[in-house]
Amino acid sequence: MSSIADNIGTVTRRIQKATLKSGRKANSVRLLAVSKKRPAEDLRTAFDAGQRAFGESYVQEALDKMEALADLDAIEWHFIGPIQSNKTRQIAEAFDWVHSVDRLKIAHRLDEQRDSALPPLNVCLQVNINNEASKSGCSLEDLTELADAIEEMPNLSLRGLMAIPDPDQPEAALRSSFRKLANALKKLRQEAPGSGPLDTLSMGMSDDLEMAIEEGSTWVRVGTALFGPR
């Protein structure tokens, strides 16, 4: 069985190869290790192998890991799951990034509950790119209004967009979904130029990261290919 360190090396090479094939700068795509439901020991092993950014979906589980790994100063915590209103304070206080902001109420709560002594919380707007009833995310039509509102929130920095396309759609449709999100970010830059850096596309996972990178991803979220099946 491959070790976590070996897997990180393999995935990193996949990312580098796809990045260069797409004609992009070598370090323009980062790896987010999806570490939900993984023990803290696995995260420490990944950190020792050079991985720094970890994605969590369950607040209490993440807080427990943060405590267990408090000695790792350079670790970076990303919240990537659906956000419940009663969890926003803990998310605002503990995380560096949130990839799953999908409505104004949540953005307001994160802004109000983020300590102004901390750097602004990096946020991505989650888009329900295939309009799936089972998935969170705002519509493409609501993006500009939500981005304009976040521009007025001093404790948030709008970085870009995130989506989890339907993995069961044909390859051509999946590529179209990635491209649609990339085009939405370009449009948002034009319509809301003051709404943060807008430099981030969080899309692509273990099975489709090459395609996502070809379509402009800057963060690929990988769990199974790093840690093995749960």
LONU-806988 format. One record per residue: residue in three letters; y negated, x negated, z of N, C-alpha, C in turn. Coordinates in steps of 0.05 Angstrom, whole numbers, plus 5000, padded with zeros to 4 digits. Layout:
REM residues N
ALAYXZYXZYXZ...
END
This chain:
REM residues 230
MET502449835000500050005000497549825000SER495649894983493149734982491549775007SER490149565015488449585038485749705031ILE484349795051481649905047479849695033ALA480049445041478449235029479149204999ASP481749214992482549194965481449434949ASN481549674961480649914947477649904942ILE476149794961473249774957472749584934GLY474249364932473949184910474549314883THR476649464882477449604857475349804849VAL474349964868472350174861469750034853THR469049824867466549684860466649574832ARG468949464824469249364797469049594777ARG470149824783469850054765466950134762ILE465550134784462650204783461149994766GLN461649744770460249534755460849544726LYS463349594719464149614691462849844677ALA462850084691461550314679458550284676THR457350154696454450104696453649934672LEU455049714669454449534647455049664620LYS457249814618457849954593455650144585SER454350254605452250454600449550314595GLY449450054595447049904590444949914612ARG445949954637444149984660444249724676LYS442249694694442149454711444549444729ALA445349204735447949154749448049294776ASN445949304791445949424818444649694819SER444649844798443150094797444850334807VAL447350284813449150494823450350404850ARG450050564871451150494897453650664904LEU455350554920457750684929457350804956LEU457751074958457751214983460651274991ALA461551155012464251195022464451465036VAL465951645025466251915038468251885060SER467251875085468851805108469552035126LYS468952285118469552515135472552525139LYS473352595164476152615172477652345172ARG476152125171477351865173476651755201PRO478451605214477751495240475651275238ALA474351235260472251035261473350755254GLU475850705261477050445255477050395225ASP477450605209477450575179474650495170LEU472650625182469950565174469250275181ARG470150185204469549905212470949715193THR473349775185474749605165473149595139ALA472149825130470649835105468049685108PHE466749705131464249565137464749265136ASP466949175148467648885148468148785119ALA468948965101469448895073466848915056GLY464648975069462148975055460949255049GLN462349475056461249735052459249805073ARG456949925065454849985085454150285087ALA454550435066453750715066456150895069PHE455951085088458251265094457251555094GLY458851735082458152015079459852185097GLU458552355113459952525132459152815127SER461052995133460553285129460553455154TYR461453345176461753495201460153345223VAL458153485234456153355250457453225275GLN458953375290460053255315461853025310GLU463553045289465252825282463652575275ALA461452625260459752395253458452275277LEU457452435295456152335319458052165336ASP460552255337462552095352462951825339LYS463051815312463351565298460951385302MET458551505301456151345305456151205332GLU457151345352457351225379459351005379ALA461651045366463750845366462950595350LEU461150635331460450415313457550325317ALA456450385341453650325347452950035345ASP454949865346454349575344453949475315LEU454349655296454049575268451249655259ASP449349465262446549525258445849615230ALA447249505210446449555182447849795170ILE449349935185450750175174448750395167GLU449450535146447650745136449151015135TRP447951215147449351475150448151685132HIS449951815117449152025098450552285105PHE449052505107450252765111450652895084ILE453052975077453653075050454853355050GLY455153475074456453745075454453975076PRO455454215076453754455080452254435107ILE449854525107448154495131447854765145GLN448754775170448255015186445554985201SER444155205204441555195217441655075245ASN443755135259443955045287444754745289LYS445154615266445854325266443554155256THR441354275248439254115234438053905253ARG437653965279436453775297438153525298GLN440753555302442453315304442453155278ILE442453295255442353165229439653015226ALA437553145233434853025230434552775248GLU435752785271435552565290437252325284ALA439652375271441652165270442152045243PHE441452185221442252085195439951955180ASP440651795160438751655143438151815117TRP440251945108440152105083441452375088VAL440452575073441752835072441952915042HIS444352945032444753005003444953304997SER444853475018445653755014443553955023VAL440953895018438854085024438854285001ASP439154545008439354744987437454984990ARG435854975012433955205015431655115033LEU429455265031426955195044427255195074LYS428655385085428955405114430155145126ILE432155045112433454795122431554565120ALA430054545098428154325094426054335116HIS424954565122422954595143424054505170ARG426454585177427654505202428054205204LEU429054085183429453795183426853655186ASP424753745173422153615175421053645203GLU421153885215420053925241421653775263GLN424253735258425953615279426353315275ARG425353205254425452915250423252775266ASP424052585282422152435299420152285281SER417552335284415652205267415551905270ALA416751805292416951515296419051385278LEU420851555267422951455249421851455220PRO423151305203422351325174422951605164PRO421451695144422151965133425051985125LEU426152215129428952265123429252295093ASN430952135081431452155052433152395046VAL432252565028433652815022434052844992CYS436352964985436953054958437253354959LEU436453484938436853774935439553824922GLN441253974935443854034924443554264904VAL444554224880444454424859447154534854ASN447354794853449954924845450054934815ILE450854704803450454664775452154844757ASN454454944768456155124752456055414763ASN454055464780453755734791456355844803GLU457655684819460155764832459555914858ALA460756144861460256304885461256174910SER463255994908464455864931462855614940LYS460855534926459455284932456555334940SER455655154958452855154966451155034943GLY448555074945446754954926444755154915CYS442355044909440355224898440655234868SER439255414855439455444826437455244813LEU437955194788436055014773433355134772GLU433155404772430655534770428955504795ASP430255454817428755434843427955154850LEU428654954834428254674841425354604845THR423654674825420854584826419454704851GLU419854954857418655084880419454944906LEU422054884908423054754932421954464934ALA421854324912420754054912417754054919ASP416254244909413454264916413054304946ALA414754464957414454524986415154275002ILE417154124994417953885009415853675007GLU414253664986412153474982410153495006GLU409853725018408053765040409253695067MET411753605068413153555093413053255098PRO411553175119411152885123413652725132ASN415552865143417852725154420352725135LEU419852825110422052825090421052665066SER422852525053422352395028424352495007LEU423352644988425152754968425952544948ARG428552474948429552264931430752354905GLY431852594904433052684879434852924882LEU437052924866438753154864441653084869MET443153274879446053234883447553484872ALA449853434861451553664853454453584855ILE456153794859459053764858460053944836PRO460253854812461154024790463954114794ASP464654334781467454444782469254234770PRO471154114786472853904776475054004757ASP475454264756477554374739476654444711GLN474154404705473154464678473954244659PRO474154304633474854104613472853864615GLU473753634605472253394607469453424594ALA469353554571466753584557464853754574ALA465953964588464254134604463353984629LEU465153814640464353654663462153454656ARG462353324633460253154625457653304621SER457853544610455453704606454153774633SER455753824654454653884680453153644691PHE454253404688452853164697450253134682ARG450353174656447953134639445853344647LYS446753584653444853794661443353724686LEU444753594705443453514730441453284724ALA442253104707440452884700437952984686ASN438253174669435953294655434253444674ALA435453574694433853724714432153534730LEU433153294736431553094751429252994734LYS429752954708427552864690425353084689LYS426253334687424353554686422753574712LEU424153524735422853544761420753324763ARG421253084753419352874754416752954739GLN417153104717414753194701413253414715GLU414753594728413453834739412553794768ALA413653604782412853554810412653254814PRO410753124800410552834801409952714828GLY408852874847408152764873410352814894SER412652914886414652994905416652774911GLY415652554921417452334929418252164906PRO419951954911420651764890422251894867LEU423952094873425552224852427052024836ASP428551844850429951634837432951654840THR433951884849436751904858438252134844LEU440652064833442552264825445152214839SER445852394858448252364873450452534860MET452052414844454152564829456352364821GLY458752474820461052314813462752254837MET465452274834467252224856469552044845SER471752034860473851844854474851864825ASP475252114816476552144790474652144766ASP472052174771470152204749467752024751LEU467851824767465451664772464451524747GLU466251434729465351304705463651494688MET464551734685463051934669460351984682ALA460352014708457852074722455851844719ILE456851594720455051364717453951364688GLU455651424669454751434641452451634637GLU452451844654450452054651448152014671GLY448151784686445751724701446051714731SER448451744742448751754771447751494784THR446551514807445651274823447251254849TRP448551464858450351464881452951594872VAL455151454875457751584871459051614898ARG460151854903461351914929464351904927VAL465551704940468351644936469751634963GLY471951794965473451794990476351714985THR477851874970480651824966481351554954ALA479751464935480251204922479750974941LEU478251014962477750804982479750815005PHE480151055016481651085041484451195037GLY485051285012487651415007487551705013PRO489651855006489652145011489652215040ARG488352425048488252515076490852655083
END
